[in-house]
């Protein structure tokens, strides 16, 4: 067997189905897969999204600095797994990457691959830092790009196109569709009654309840929307460092309803009840939720989004406002859409049509093909 180790900063719940499907497919082709995942930072842990997995091992982590993604050293040897290939995250802050690259260069084993965005999408990065990230990426034998845009970025900067696999990053869309199909009209009616919601006047936020996701902007926009359309409510689905503040706003009579972190049926129920999604910052895999559920996203072009924002089409599946848009602008655009029921229905239908392009099975197959291609590359002595 050829051993493949994936090192993740943390293991999020949405990623578990990917590994559970990839492991047996790789085993059929002679590869053993193991995931070594670190401990979440304090800020990330408040999101309540880190889990464990059967084909993985939690490994000790030393962190340096603060924030959601501090510098960190994950002691992958604690996984007690002798890898032929190690797949690391495409980040300069993963300190385990550097000795692994030295081993690859001077010992020839294990090979090192990266997976990631291709470039820095969600955080500002200077020219020197961006160049260094690409230099580090080119030291690897293979690159697994989340999207085609990321693949294009690294190949335009010298990484061989023949050693790039495009993953088309996604969630378990089959499970989400199944959960949505099991939500009845009666479920939606009961949910609306429970939370005091009016049909045609509901937006949903799904994500970390923190500053990175634009918490203050969300709260101000909800107040503006309620002023323009009394009865408007914003559902807040998620956890994070500002969750208690969200509860306090609701308790004081604010136009929000705090759901906490939602999964499975609860997530599907929130999506079916809402008319639109509000994601003012950091659109990532929620773009796939939006498409599968048929709920267009309103956001801002503020340079914070992940590569998955490319799955959305302006004016069809998303309404992106300028980065300088105010909460009043955000609310007014929402009201225009909610009041134009024909346009809203057309956008919801466009979302569902576009969702057909995103499948976890396809992502898993791409990953497996990429590992097999890396193995062929290695065996050819290239």
HELIX and SHEET records of a PDB file:
HELIX    1   1 UNK A   13  UNK A   28  1                                  16    
HELIX    2   2 UNK A   42  UNK A   45  1                                   4    
HELIX    3   3 UNK A   76  UNK A   79  5                                   4    
HELIX    4   4 UNK A   96  UNK A  107  1                                  12    
HELIX    5   5 UNK A  127  UNK A  138  1                                  12    
HELIX    6   6 UNK A  148  UNK A  155  1                                   8    
HELIX    7   7 UNK A  161  UNK A  163  5                                   3    
HELIX    8   8 UNK A  173  UNK A  181  1                                   9    
HELIX    9   9 UNK A  185  UNK A  195  1                                  11    
HELIX   10  10 UNK A  211  UNK A  213  5                                   3    
HELIX   11  11 UNK A  215  UNK A  228  1                                  14    
HELIX   12  12 UNK A  243  UNK A  251  1                                   9    
HELIX   13  13 UNK A  264  UNK A  273  1                                  10    
HELIX   14  14 UNK A  286  UNK A  293  1                                   8    
HELIX   15  15 UNK A  307  UNK A  311  5                                   5    
HELIX   16  16 UNK A  327  UNK A  339  1                                  13    
HELIX   17  17 UNK A  341  UNK A  355  1                                  15    
HELIX   18  18 UNK A  360  UNK A  379  1                                  20    
SHEET    1   A 7 UNK A  56  UNK A  58  0                                        
SHEET    2   A 7 UNK A  31  UNK A  37  1                                        
SHEET    3   A 7 UNK A   2  UNK A   8  1                                        
SHEET    4   A 7 UNK A  85  UNK A  89  1                                        
SHEET    5   A 7 UNK A 111  UNK A 116  1                                        
SHEET    6   A 7 UNK A 142  UNK A 145  1                                        
SHEET    7   A 7 UNK A 164  UNK A 166  1                                        
SHEET    1   B 2 UNK A  61  UNK A  64  0                                        
SHEET    2   B 2 UNK A  71  UNK A  74 -1                                        
SHEET    1   C 6 UNK A 256  UNK A 260  0                                        
SHEET    2   C 6 UNK A 233  UNK A 237  1                                        
SHEET    3   C 6 UNK A 202  UNK A 206  1                                        
SHEET    4   C 6 UNK A 276  UNK A 278  1                                        
SHEET    5   C 6 UNK A 297  UNK A 301  1                                        
SHEET    6   C 6 UNK A 318  UNK A 322  1                                        
END                                                                             
